Amino acid sequence: QVQLVESGGGLVQPGGSLRLSCAASGSAFSISTMGWYRQAPGKQRELVASITSAGSTNYADSVKGRFTISRDDAKKTAFLQMNSLKPEDTAVYYCNFRLVLLGNYWGQGTQVTVSS
């Protein structure tokens, strides 16, 4: 059974940085696209960033130039480096992995709060 475990959320002041990680457990599967989504209170879940197996990245306009997504396929892990954080970045962040032949899997979510 595949599980995604996230880590790295927390409370940070505006202008600060955080690094999120999402690791997949299990074996015998390949991951095509890895993505990070977020959901703020009262809002719909939105795509923050994604990265394909070829390394192509896609970012929401609101995070371009501040966030960087990366992946380590050997460790089945995705990372989201978040710099210059703003209060509007406050949300629960979820990772999503698209597994070849197995479909989409979600992490449990990690809270990111940007506040002074």
C-alpha positions as CSV (number, residue, x, y, z in Angstrom):
1,Q,0.0,0.0,0.0
2,V,1.3,3.4,-0.9
3,Q,1.3,6.3,1.6
4,L,2.5,9.8,1.3
5,V,4.0,11.4,4.4
6,E,4.5,15.2,4.6
7,S,6.7,17.2,6.9
8,G,8.1,20.6,7.3
9,G,5.1,22.9,7.9
10,G,4.9,25.3,10.8
11,L,4.7,28.9,11.8
12,V,7.0,31.5,10.2
13,Q,7.1,35.2,10.1
14,P,6.4,37.1,6.8
15,G,9.5,37.1,4.7
16,G,10.7,33.8,6.1
17,S,11.3,30.4,4.6
18,L,10.1,26.9,5.0
19,R,10.9,23.6,3.2
20,L,8.2,21.0,2.8
21,S,8.9,17.3,2.1
22,C,6.7,14.5,0.9
23,A,7.9,10.9,0.9
24,A,6.1,7.9,-0.6
25,S,6.3,4.6,1.2
26,G,6.1,1.2,-0.5
27,S,7.9,-0.2,-3.5
28,A,7.5,-1.3,-7.0
29,F,5.9,1.8,-8.4
30,S,7.0,4.7,-10.6
31,I,5.9,8.3,-10.0
32,S,5.1,10.5,-13.0
33,T,4.1,13.9,-11.7
34,M,4.6,15.2,-8.2
35,G,2.6,18.2,-7.1
36,W,1.9,20.5,-4.2
37,Y,-1.6,21.9,-3.5
38,R,-2.9,24.2,-0.8
39,Q,-6.2,25.0,0.7
40,A,-6.9,28.1,2.8
41,P,-9.9,28.3,5.1
42,G,-13.1,29.0,3.0
43,K,-11.2,28.5,-0.3
44,Q,-10.9,25.7,-2.8
45,R,-7.8,23.6,-3.0
46,E,-5.4,25.0,-5.6
47,L,-2.3,23.8,-7.4
48,V,0.9,25.5,-6.1
49,A,3.5,23.7,-8.1
50,S,4.2,20.5,-10.0
51,I,7.1,18.7,-11.5
52,T,7.1,15.9,-14.1
53,S,9.4,12.9,-14.3
54,A,11.3,14.8,-16.9
55,G,11.9,17.7,-14.6
56,S,9.4,20.1,-16.2
57,T,7.9,22.5,-13.6
58,N,4.8,24.5,-13.4
59,Y,3.9,27.1,-10.8
60,A,0.9,29.2,-9.8
61,D,1.4,32.8,-10.7
62,S,1.1,33.8,-7.0
63,V,4.3,31.8,-6.0
64,K,6.5,32.2,-9.1
65,G,9.9,33.4,-8.1
66,R,9.4,32.5,-4.5
67,F,8.7,28.8,-4.4
68,T,10.8,26.0,-5.9
69,I,9.6,22.4,-6.4
70,S,12.1,19.6,-6.7
71,R,12.2,15.8,-6.5
72,D,14.4,12.9,-5.6
73,D,13.2,9.8,-7.4
74,A,15.6,7.5,-5.6
75,K,14.0,8.5,-2.3
76,K,10.5,8.9,-3.9
77,T,10.4,12.4,-2.3
78,A,9.2,15.8,-3.4
79,F,10.3,19.1,-1.9
80,L,8.8,22.5,-1.9
81,Q,11.2,25.3,-0.9
82,M,9.2,28.4,0.0
83,N,10.9,31.7,0.4
84,S,9.7,35.3,1.0
85,L,6.6,33.9,2.5
86,K,3.5,36.1,2.8
87,P,0.5,35.9,5.1
88,E,-1.6,34.9,2.1
89,D,0.5,31.8,1.8
90,T,-1.2,30.5,5.0
91,A,-2.9,27.2,4.2
92,V,-2.8,23.5,4.6
93,Y,-0.4,22.2,2.0
94,Y,-1.0,18.8,0.4
95,C,1.3,16.7,-1.8
96,N,-0.1,14.7,-4.7
97,F,1.8,12.0,-6.6
98,R,0.5,10.5,-9.8
99,L,1.7,6.9,-9.8
100,V,2.1,5.0,-13.1
101,L,-0.8,2.5,-13.4
102,L,-1.9,3.1,-9.8
103,G,-3.5,6.6,-9.9
104,N,-3.3,9.6,-7.7
105,Y,-2.3,9.6,-4.0
106,W,-2.5,12.5,-1.5
107,G,-0.6,13.3,1.6
108,Q,-2.3,14.0,4.9
109,G,-1.6,17.8,4.7
110,T,0.7,20.0,6.7
111,Q,-0.2,23.4,8.1
112,V,1.8,26.5,7.0
113,T,1.1,29.7,8.9
114,V,2.7,33.0,8.0
115,S,2.2,35.5,10.7
116,S,4.0,38.0,12.8
